Amino acid sequence: MFWVLLLLLAWVVAGAACTRLCLAAVRAAAVERSGAADGEERDPVAAPLTLYEAAFLSGGPRRVADLTLVSMARQRRLLLARTGWATVVDPHGRDDMERSVIGAIGPEGQSPIAPVRAAAATADPVRGLADRLVRAGLAVPEGHTGTTIADAVRQVRLAAPAVAALGAAALLLPTPSETPRHLVALWFALPLVLTLGCLATARFEVHPYSRWASPAGQRLLGALRRGAGGAGDDRTYLTSVAVRGIRAVGEPDLRAAFAHGGHDRRAGGEQEC
């Protein structure tokens, strides 16, 4: 009856993953209600997201730094070389984000891109942006990014093949069992159905999943994507960078600059599932 122990383990794996997903959904709903209760809920038509806000909700602080660098490079106020170095052309930033990037480059006006991105992502303007979005119920509070719906969905996705592997191991056990193999398979099918059902429900109810944006923030991001086609060329380009990250950059030289500068796809490019 060793297969019973494997079955219990399968239930533990499936139950823990699905419970975490349910708790993450409850926390996300609480964040959204908190933002609405504070009277700061945003109307996607009356108050659309700014590019910096869209960048943060899509990819976090590092995405904001990437967007700022790309925007300044396209306006020829910052030179991003293929070798992975940033050079200041115009030392006068037009907003706090740009000034933080210029400050991160340093007084010599030249620096490798990687430390500039890291410093700009942790600067006061980005933290202030994050606080405003959290107060509005659009972003996940700091310290909860490891327990978001996106993280929980990834755990359920890992639990499903783990349950299937445990079931396969139980069926392949050489020891004799009084229980027919088809009944053993049926027992293991139950936790597998649970995990797959949770994944299907999550995809229907809360997809796409984001590490940074609350459900309300996701709705505003959706409105931004739908309205991007009517904007000007430069605005549309920067919107794509804000939402998709560096992989949306079309210029080969600019992409090479970020690649040489140690771009981390997990941190800035692949936050949505």
N, C-alpha and C positions, 0 to 999 in steps of 0.2 A: 504493500500500500504506500510505497514511497511517492507515488504520483500525487497522493493527497497533500503531501508537504509542498510539492511543486505548485499544486492548485492554490493552496493558501498563500504562497509567495506571489502568485499571479494576481490574486485578489488584492493583496497589500499594495503591489505596484500600481495596479489600475485604480484602486480606491484613493491612494494618496495623490496620484496625478489629477484625477477628476475632481477631488476635493479642493486641491489647490486652484484649479481653474474656476470652480464656483466661487471660492473666496476672492479671487482676483476680480471676477465680474462684479461681486458685491462691493468691493472697495472702489472700483471704477465708477459705479453708480453713485456711491457716497460722495466721491470727489465732484461729480457733475452736479449733484443736489446742493453741495456746499457752495459751488460757484453761483448757482442760480439764487440761493438764499442770500448771498452777499449782494445781489442786485447787479452783478457784473457780467451776466450772460450776454454773449455777443450774438447779434443778428448777422448772418452771413451776407445779407444784402446791404444793410445799413452800415455795418462795420466789418468789412472783409479783412482778412489777415494781411498784415504787412509781409514783405519778403523775409524779414528777419524772424518774425513769428512763425511763418510757414517752415522756415529752415529748422528752427528749434523743435517744433512739433514733429517734423519728419525725421530728423536725425540727431537732435540734441545739440549741446554747446559746440561741438566740433563742426557740425554742419553750418552753424552760424559763422564760424571763423572761415570756413571754406567759401561760403557765399560772399563774404566781405572781400576776401582775396581775389576771387574771380571778378567781382564787380569792379574793383579798383583796377585790375589788370585790363579789363575791357575798355575802361575809360582812359587808359594810358597814364594813369597816375601812380601805377606800381608796375614794375617789370618783374615777371616771374620767368626766370631762365630755365632752359631744359636741364641744366645742371643741378636744379633744386635750390637755387638761391633767389631771394627776393630783394629788390632794390627799389628804394623810394624815389619816385620822380617828382611828385607833388607832396610836400611835407605837411600840407594843411588838410586834415580830415574833414569831411563834410558832416559827420555825425560821430557819436560816441564810439560806435563800433569801429569805424575807420581810424579814429584817433587811437584806439587801443591797439590796433594792428600796427600802426606807425610806431607807437611806443614800444611794442614788442620787438620790432626790428632793431631799435636802438639808435643812439645818436649818430652812429657812423653811417646810417642809411642803408645798410646791407646786412643780410643775415640768412642762414639756411631756412628753408620754408618750414621744416618740421617743428623746431622750437617756437617759431612764430605762431603756428596753428595752435600749439599746445598752450602758449601763454594767452593768446587772444580768447581761447575757449573758456578760460578760467577767470577772465577779467571781470571787473565790476559791471560793465554794461550788459554782459551776457547773464550774469547772476540776477541783475535787476529785471531783465527780460523774462527770465524763468520765474521769478517771484510774481510778476504781473500775470503771467499765464496761469500759474497755479491758483492765484486768488480768483481769477475769472473762471476757474473750473475747466480750463482747456488743457492743462498739462498735469502729469503725474507728479506729486510732491517728491522732493528729494528724499532719498532713502527708501522709496517704494519702487524704484525702477527695476529692482530684482524680483519683484512680485507682481508684475503687470500681467495683463492678459496674454501678451506676446510670449513672455517667459513661461507662463503656465501652459499655453498651447504647445510650445516646444517640448515641455516635459510629457504631455499627453502623447505627442507624436513619437517620443522615445518609448513610452510605456506600451504602445500598441505592438510593435515588433518584439518587445521583451516578453509580453504575454504569449505571443505566437511561438516564440522560441521555447518558452517553458512548456507549452503544450506539446510541441514537437518532441522535446526531450522526454516528456512523460510517455508519449506513444512509442518511443524508440527504446524504452527501458527493457533490458533483456529478462528481467525477473518476471515470473508469472504473476498474473493478477486475476482475481475473481471477477473483476468488472470488465465487461467487453470494451474493446478499444473504441468503438463508436460512441459509447457512453462517456468514456474519458474525454474524447474530443468534444463532445457536447458540453461537458462541464467547463472545459477551457474556453469554449466559444462564448460563454456568458460574460466573463470579464473583458474579452476582446470586443464584444458588441458594445459593452459599456464605454470603452475608450473611443471606439469609432463613432458611437452616437454623440459623445461629448464634442468630438472634433467637428462633426457635421452641424451640431447646434451652434457651436461657436462661430463657424464660418457663416452660417445663415444670419446670426444675430449681431455679431460684432466685427465681422471682417471688413476692411483689412485691420490687422493687429499692429499696434505700435508700442514701442517701449516708452515713448515720451508723451504721446497725446492721449487724453481722455476720450471717451466716446463723443463728447461735445466738440473737442478739438478735431477729431476725425471727420466730423460732419463739415466743419469749416474748411478743412483741407480738401474734402470732396468738392465743395463749392468753388474753391480756388482753382482746382484742376479743370472743372467744367467751364469756368469763365476765362481761362488763360488764353483760349484761342482768339478772343476778341481784343486782346491787348496788343500793344506795339511789339515789334520784333525783339527789342532788347529786353523788355519786360517779360515777354514769353520765354526768352532764353534763360533769364535769371530765375524765373519761376520754376523752370525745369531743374535747374541746379539746386534750388531750395528744396524741392520735393524729392528729387532722385539722387542728388549728390554729385560727386565728381564724375561719375560715369555718364552724366548728361552733357559734359563739356565736349564740344565738337572739335576744337582746335588741337591738332596733334602736339604742338609745342607746349600748350598749357597743360594737357594731360600728362605729358612727359615730366613737366616741372613737379606736379603733385606726386607722380609715381616715384620720382627720384627723391622727393622730400619725405618719403616714408608714409604715404597715405595708408590708413588702416580702414579697410572696408567694413570691418565689424563696427568700428566706432562711428564712421561717418557716411557709409554708403548703403548698408543693407539692414535698415532698421524695421522695415515692414515685411510682413509675411503675406 
